[in-house]
Amino acid sequence: MFEPTLIVAAASLTGLVIIAAAMLRGWQGWLDLKRSELEGHQGPRQEGSSIGAARIELADLKERIKKLEAIASGVDL
């Protein structure tokens, strides 16, 4: 009724479909894992420019340096 080559071909095709489905499921799981890792590493978003904050911090540091230099030279502020 069925030839042995037909049975082997059908079994091979079935096995290939099962393996492909398992690999696709694993790929989807890996992508979900990477998505969750990326979402977990996001910190709170800061609105506004960080350049402005850096300028303010730089001005503050310059002021502190001036005060330290004045203290080192013996001048009272």
N, C-alpha and C positions, 0 to 999 in steps of 0.2 A: 504494500500500500504506500508507505512513505519510504523513500530511499534514505540510507544512512547519512549521506551528505546533506540532505535537506534537514534532517534532524540536528546534525551538528551545526549547520548554518543558523538554524532558528535558535538553538541554545546559545551560540556565540553572540548573536544579535541581542538576545534577552540579557545575557550577562553584561554586554557592553552598555546597554541602556541602564541597567542597575548601577553599574560603576559610575557612569556619567551623572546619574541623578545623585549618587552619594557625594561625588566630588563637587557638584553644584551646591549641594546643601552645605558642605564644608566651606566653600568659598563664601557663601552668604554669611555664614557664622563668623568667618574671619573678618569680613567687611563690617559686620555689626560690632565686633570687638574693637576694631580700629576707630569706628565712629564714636563709640563710647569713650575710648581713650582720648580722642581729640576734644570731645565735649567736656571731659573732666579736667583738662589742662587749661581751659579758658578761664582767665582771671576776670575780675570785675573790670568792665570797660570804663575807661576814663573819658569823659567828654571834655572838649576844649583842647587847646593846643598845649602840648608838653613843652614847646619852645618857650612860652611865656613863663611857665613854672621854672624852667632851667635858668632863665634870665634873672628871675627874682632870687633864686638860690645863689647864683653867681654874685649878684650884688650884695647879698647877705654875707657871703664868704669874704668878699673884698673889704667890707666894713669890719669884719672880725679881724682880718689881717692888719688893717690900719690901727685898730685898738691894741692888738698885740705888739705891733711895732712901737706904738707910743709907750706902752708899758715897759718894753725892753729898753727904750732910750731914757726912761725915767720921767717922762712928761705925764702930769696928771690931767685927766680929761674931766 
